[in-house]
Amino acid sequence: MFKVRKNILNTKEKNKLLKFVKTKVKSIYGCPGLQTDSNLHTYREMDYFLDKIKNEVKNYRIVKCWGNYTDGSYSAWHDHPSKYALVYYLYSPENLGVMFRKENDTIKYTKGLENSIAMFNSNKIHSVPNSPKKINRYSIAVDLQ
């Protein structure tokens, strides 16, 4: 399962959320780039974003939610111990999405269009592709159970 929804927030909401996430990202040992703590969904500044994604995540609860910043470098292949993973592309100038490792070691690339969400089975081995350019990329990840 891989679902994409576009135009999640209006420009004012997106910019406000980006400003908030920038204040929360930090270096976390063992994590690429910068990340927030995994309780981002507990902040009131997240309420309007969480309200917008409720239609996409009916009958599921948020287990963890965190913000990510990368400069175009990749993250290691991984999966999540939840049912679904959701990624919101907050600022994604290169449209780098999620890449999935398939059974025959081929890789499937997806687009990460800014202001869109991608939702997929979190047990799929995935990563973020790297960019040959140095770019600022912000996203919000959500684990759903």
PASEBA-1860 file (N, C-alpha, C; in nm, 3 decimals):
! residues 145
1> MFKVRKNI> 0.084/-0.117/0.000/0.000/0.000/0.000/0.089/0.124/0.000 ~ 0.060/0.215/-0.090/0.131/0.343/-0.096/0.030/0.446/-0.143 ~ -0.005/0.539/-0.054/-0.102/0.643/-0.087/-0.035/0.779/-0.076 ~ -0.070/0.868/-0.168/-0.019/1.005/-0.166/-0.137/1.101/-0.166 ~ -0.129/1.203/-0.085/-0.228/1.312/-0.084/-0.153/1.443/-0.093 ~ -0.199/1.530/-0.182/-0.131/1.658/-0.206/-0.204/1.773/-0.138 ~ -0.133/1.885/-0.129/-0.188/2.012/-0.079/-0.254/1.996/0.058 ~ -0.177/1.951/0.153/-0.227/1.923/0.287/-0.256/2.052/0.365
9> LNTKEKNK> -0.166/2.147/0.359/-0.181/2.273/0.432/-0.182/2.391/0.336 ~ -0.238/2.502/0.380/-0.225/2.623/0.299/-0.086/2.682/0.324 ~ -0.047/2.780/0.247/0.088/2.835/0.254/0.121/2.891/0.392 ~ 0.028/2.962/0.452/0.051/3.020/0.584/0.073/2.910/0.689 ~ -0.011/2.806/0.685/0.002/2.694/0.779/0.134/2.620/0.760 ~ 0.172/2.596/0.635/0.295/2.524/0.604/0.416/2.602/0.654 ~ 0.418/2.731/0.629/0.531/2.814/0.672/0.540/2.820/0.825 ~ 0.426/2.826/0.890/0.423/2.828/1.037/0.475/2.696/1.093
17> LLKFVKTK> 0.436/2.586/1.032/0.481/2.454/1.076/0.632/2.439/1.052 ~ 0.680/2.484/0.938/0.823/2.477/0.908/0.904/2.556/1.012 ~ 0.857/2.675/1.044/0.924/2.758/1.144/0.929/2.686/1.278 ~ 0.820/2.622/1.317/0.815/2.548/1.443/0.911/2.430/1.442 ~ 0.909/2.349/1.336/0.995/2.231/1.329/1.143/2.271/1.333 ~ 1.177/2.382/1.269/1.315/2.429/1.271/1.363/2.457/1.412 ~ 1.273/2.498/1.501/1.314/2.525/1.640/1.332/2.398/1.721 ~ 1.284/2.286/1.672/1.287/2.161/1.750/1.392/2.060/1.703
25> VKSIYGCP> 1.442/2.072/1.579/1.539/1.973/1.532/1.673/1.993/1.603 ~ 1.739/1.882/1.626/1.868/1.883/1.694/1.945/1.758/1.652 ~ 2.069/1.753/1.688/2.150/1.635/1.659/2.115/1.525/1.759 ~ 2.078/1.410/1.708/2.047/1.295/1.793/2.142/1.184/1.754 ~ 2.214/1.131/1.850/2.315/1.029/1.824/2.256/0.912/1.744 ~ 2.324/0.876/1.637/2.283/0.762/1.556/2.182/0.794/1.448 ~ 2.135/0.919/1.443/2.035/0.959/1.343/2.101/1.051/1.241 ~ 2.065/1.035/1.114/2.124/1.122/1.012/2.064/1.262/1.020
33> GLQTDSNL> 2.139/1.361/0.979/2.088/1.497/0.979/2.048/1.541/1.119 ~ 1.940/1.614/1.127/1.885/1.658/1.254/1.744/1.603/1.268 ~ 1.703/1.576/1.390/1.568/1.526/1.416/1.513/1.591/1.541 ~ 1.381/1.587/1.552/1.318/1.627/1.678/1.302/1.503/1.764 ~ 1.262/1.523/1.887/1.222/1.409/1.968/1.098/1.347/1.905 ~ 1.066/1.224/1.942/0.956/1.151/1.877/0.818/1.182/1.934 ~ 0.808/1.288/2.013/0.679/1.330/2.069/0.629/1.460/2.006 ~ 0.668/1.486/1.884/0.632/1.611/1.818/0.480/1.632/1.815
41> HTYREMDY> 0.405/1.524/1.805/0.259/1.532/1.797/0.194/1.582/1.925 ~ 0.268/1.592/2.033/0.211/1.638/2.161/0.213/1.790/2.176 ~ 0.277/1.859/2.084/0.284/2.005/2.091/0.159/2.067/2.027 ~ 0.108/2.170/2.089/-0.012/2.237/2.035/0.013/2.298/1.897 ~ 0.138/2.331/1.867/0.172/2.386/1.735/0.149/2.285/1.623 ~ 0.130/2.160/1.658/0.107/2.054/1.560/-0.042/2.029/1.537 ~ -0.128/2.086/1.618/-0.271/2.054/1.615/-0.334/2.070/1.477 ~ -0.309/2.180/1.410/-0.375/2.202/1.280/-0.324/2.104/1.175
49> FLDKIKNE> -0.198/2.065/1.183/-0.146/1.963/1.091/-0.213/1.828/1.118 ~ -0.219/1.791/1.245/-0.279/1.662/1.281/-0.426/1.658/1.245 ~ -0.496/1.771/1.258/-0.636/1.777/1.216/-0.650/1.753/1.066 ~ -0.556/1.805/0.988/-0.563/1.789/0.842/-0.539/1.646/0.797 ~ -0.458/1.572/0.873/-0.428/1.435/0.829/-0.523/1.332/0.888 ~ -0.615/1.374/0.974/-0.709/1.279/1.036/-0.786/1.198/0.932 ~ -0.823/1.259/0.821/-0.897/1.187/0.717/-0.815/1.075/0.655 ~ -0.684/1.088/0.661/-0.597/0.986/0.602/-0.564/0.876/0.701
57> VKNYRIVK> -0.583/0.899/0.829/-0.539/0.804/0.930/-0.654/0.761/1.022 ~ -0.771/0.746/0.966/-0.887/0.703/1.045/-0.860/0.567/1.110 ~ -0.907/0.554/1.232/-0.897/0.429/1.308/-0.754/0.389/1.343 ~ -0.663/0.484/1.343/-0.526/0.458/1.384/-0.485/0.564/1.483 ~ -0.393/0.526/1.572/-0.342/0.624/1.667/-0.195/0.650/1.637 ~ -0.151/0.768/1.671/-0.011/0.804/1.651/0.073/0.743/1.762 ~ 0.173/0.667/1.723/0.266/0.607/1.818/0.384/0.701/1.841 ~ 0.438/0.752/1.732/0.549/0.846/1.737/0.534/0.945/1.622
65> CWGNYTDG> 0.589/1.063/1.642/0.589/1.165/1.538/0.715/1.248/1.558 ~ 0.791/1.269/1.452/0.914/1.345/1.464/0.943/1.421/1.335 ~ 1.015/1.530/1.350/1.058/1.609/1.236/1.199/1.570/1.197 ~ 1.229/1.587/1.069/1.362/1.554/1.015/1.415/1.671/0.934 ~ 1.545/1.690/0.942/1.614/1.783/0.853/1.733/1.708/0.795 ~ 1.750/1.714/0.664/1.871/1.662/0.601/1.922/1.765/0.502 ~ 2.049/1.752/0.471/2.112/1.843/0.374/2.128/1.775/0.239 ~ 2.049/1.672/0.216/2.057/1.597/0.091/2.123/1.462/0.107
73> SYSAWHDH> 2.174/1.434/0.227/2.234/1.303/0.250/2.124/1.202/0.281 ~ 2.158/1.076/0.272/2.060/0.969/0.284/2.044/0.926/0.430 ~ 1.944/0.844/0.453/1.932/0.774/0.581/1.951/0.625/0.552 ~ 1.987/0.549/0.652/2.009/0.406/0.634/1.877/0.336/0.604 ~ 1.886/0.221/0.539/1.767/0.139/0.515/1.708/0.099/0.649 ~ 1.576/0.104/0.659/1.511/0.072/0.786/1.363/0.043/0.763 ~ 1.299/-0.005/0.867/1.154/-0.017/0.870/1.110/0.034/1.007 ~ 0.982/0.026/1.035/0.928/0.078/1.160/0.844/-0.030/1.229
81> PSKYALVY> 0.842/-0.030/1.361/0.763/-0.131/1.433/0.618/-0.089/1.453 ~ 0.560/-0.031/1.353/0.419/0.011/1.359/0.348/-0.045/1.236 ~ 0.219/-0.019/1.226/0.142/-0.069/1.111/0.168/0.013/0.985 ~ 0.158/0.146/0.998/0.178/0.236/0.884/0.277/0.345/0.918 ~ 0.344/0.394/0.816/0.430/0.511/0.827/0.371/0.619/0.737 ~ 0.377/0.739/0.784/0.328/0.853/0.708/0.440/0.956/0.706 ~ 0.469/1.012/0.589/0.570/1.117/0.577/0.503/1.239/0.516 ~ 0.522/1.353/0.581/0.476/1.480/0.527/0.599/1.555/0.478
89> YLYSPENL> 0.597/1.594/0.352/0.709/1.666/0.291/0.687/1.815/0.312 ~ 0.745/1.864/0.418/0.726/2.002/0.461/0.801/2.099/0.371 ~ 0.926/2.069/0.345/1.008/2.151/0.254/1.095/2.055/0.176 ~ 1.068/2.042/0.047/1.133/1.939/-0.034/1.163/1.991/-0.174 ~ 1.263/2.080/-0.187/1.288/2.143/-0.317/1.328/2.047/-0.428 ~ 1.385/1.933/-0.395/1.425/1.835/-0.497/1.320/1.725/-0.515 ~ 1.209/1.733/-0.442/1.103/1.631/-0.449/1.154/1.490/-0.419 ~ 1.251/1.483/-0.326/1.301/1.352/-0.285/1.197/1.284/-0.198
97> GVMFRKEN> 1.153/1.169/-0.239/1.052/1.096/-0.164/1.112/0.983/-0.084 ~ 1.042/0.873/-0.082/1.087/0.752/-0.014/1.136/0.656/-0.122 ~ 1.242/0.584/-0.091/1.282/0.476/-0.182/1.265/0.345/-0.107 ~ 1.215/0.246/-0.179/1.186/0.115/-0.121/1.279/0.011/-0.181 ~ 1.331/-0.075/-0.095/1.413/-0.186/-0.142/1.320/-0.302/-0.170 ~ 1.326/-0.353/-0.290/1.240/-0.464/-0.328/1.314/-0.596/-0.307 ~ 1.240/-0.706/-0.317/1.293/-0.839/-0.287/1.413/-0.878/-0.372 ~ 1.419/-0.834/-0.495/1.530/-0.870/-0.583/1.641/-0.764/-0.580
105> DTIKYTKG> 1.646/-0.686/-0.472/1.745/-0.581/-0.451/1.736/-0.466/-0.550 ~ 1.625/-0.455/-0.620/1.603/-0.335/-0.699/1.543/-0.229/-0.606 ~ 1.546/-0.106/-0.651/1.498/0.005/-0.569/1.387/0.077/-0.644 ~ 1.280/0.105/-0.573/1.169/0.183/-0.628/1.174/0.322/-0.565 ~ 1.181/0.424/-0.649/1.186/0.562/-0.603/1.048/0.626/-0.612 ~ 1.015/0.708/-0.515/0.889/0.783/-0.520/0.921/0.931/-0.511 ~ 0.827/1.012/-0.553/0.841/1.158/-0.543/0.791/1.203/-0.407 ~ 0.859/1.300/-0.350/0.818/1.361/-0.224/0.780/1.506/-0.250
113> LENSIAMF> 0.663/1.524/-0.307/0.621/1.659/-0.344/0.595/1.742/-0.219 ~ 0.650/1.860/-0.218/0.631/1.949/-0.104/0.482/1.967/-0.074 ~ 0.449/1.969/0.054/0.313/1.986/0.104/0.222/1.867/0.071 ~ 0.284/1.749/0.060/0.205/1.628/0.039/0.245/1.525/0.145 ~ 0.160/1.424/0.160/0.192/1.313/0.250/0.196/1.184/0.170 ~ 0.280/1.094/0.215/0.285/0.958/0.162/0.261/0.865/0.281 ~ 0.174/0.768/0.261/0.145/0.671/0.366/0.170/0.532/0.310 ~ 0.240/0.447/0.387/0.275/0.315/0.338/0.290/0.218/0.455
121> NSNKIHSV> 0.292/0.088/0.422/0.314/-0.015/0.525/0.453/0.005/0.582 ~ 0.459/0.021/0.713/0.588/0.056/0.774/0.686/-0.060/0.781 ~ 0.642/-0.182/0.751/0.735/-0.294/0.750/0.813/-0.303/0.619 ~ 0.783/-0.219/0.523/0.859/-0.215/0.397/0.994/-0.149/0.424 ~ 1.100/-0.213/0.381/1.235/-0.157/0.399/1.245/-0.034/0.310 ~ 1.281/0.080/0.371/1.283/0.206/0.298/1.394/0.298/0.348 ~ 1.414/0.404/0.273/1.514/0.504/0.305/1.480/0.633/0.231 ~ 1.565/0.730/0.247/1.552/0.856/0.174/1.670/0.865/0.079
129> PNSPKKIN> 1.644/0.889/-0.049/1.758/0.897/-0.142/1.843/1.020/-0.112 ~ 1.971/1.011/-0.147/2.055/1.127/-0.130/2.050/1.214/-0.255 ~ 2.095/1.336/-0.241/2.097/1.431/-0.351/2.242/1.466/-0.380 ~ 2.279/1.479/-0.507/2.416/1.521/-0.538/2.443/1.666/-0.495 ~ 2.336/1.741/-0.473/2.348/1.880/-0.430/2.323/1.889/-0.280 ~ 2.378/1.991/-0.219/2.344/2.021/-0.079/2.210/2.094/-0.082 ~ 2.111/2.035/-0.018/1.978/2.095/-0.014/1.925/2.091/0.129 ~ 1.837/2.180/0.161/1.767/2.175/0.288/1.637/2.101/0.265
137> RYSIAVDL> 1.613/1.996/0.342/1.491/1.916/0.327/1.433/1.892/0.466 ~ 1.307/1.929/0.483/1.237/1.908/0.609/1.117/1.818/0.585 ~ 1.099/1.724/0.675/0.983/1.636/0.667/0.935/1.603/0.808 ~ 0.815/1.552/0.815/0.761/1.504/0.942/0.722/1.359/0.920 ~ 0.769/1.273/1.009/0.738/1.130/1.001/0.641/1.094/1.114 ~ 0.549/1.005/1.083/0.449/0.963/1.180/0.437/0.811/1.175 ~ 0.448/0.746/1.290/0.422/0.603/1.299/0.280/0.585/1.353 ~ 0.203/0.500/1.285/0.062/0.478/1.320/0.039/0.332/1.358
145> Q> -0.042/0.311/1.459/-0.075/0.175/1.501/-0.226/0.157/1.499
END
